[in-house]
């Protein structure tokens, strides 16, 4: 992106780049939030899961993922990443809940899931660039 472009052009490019990833992740975030409401507290833990899928997955794709896919392949990537993130989050949530019920289980699961997400994306990027 050139610095000579108008603000409107730059904003349009930012909003439409990776649009399929953003749309799919928001839809999946709502589905995950509703689904998590069936097994946990929808107000805090469900919001943490939805935030992880709706915000952090598109950010990881845009900033760290070294491969740019077509729209349909990016949507499949988003679904896969969302399923992995949801599995990590629920697994870590259940483990921390099993250690001792507390008010911080959702926050701990959220932070650890985000760290694992970015760690694996950064590791993949570094491995891919070193080839």
Secondary structure, DSSP 8 states (H G I E B T S, - for coil): --TTS-HHHHHHHHHHTTHHHHHHHHHHHHHHHHHHHTTS-TTTHHHHHHHIIIIIHHHHHHHT------HHHHHHHHHHHHHHHHHHHHHHHHHHHHH---TTHHHHHHHHHHHHHHHHHHHHHHHHHT-
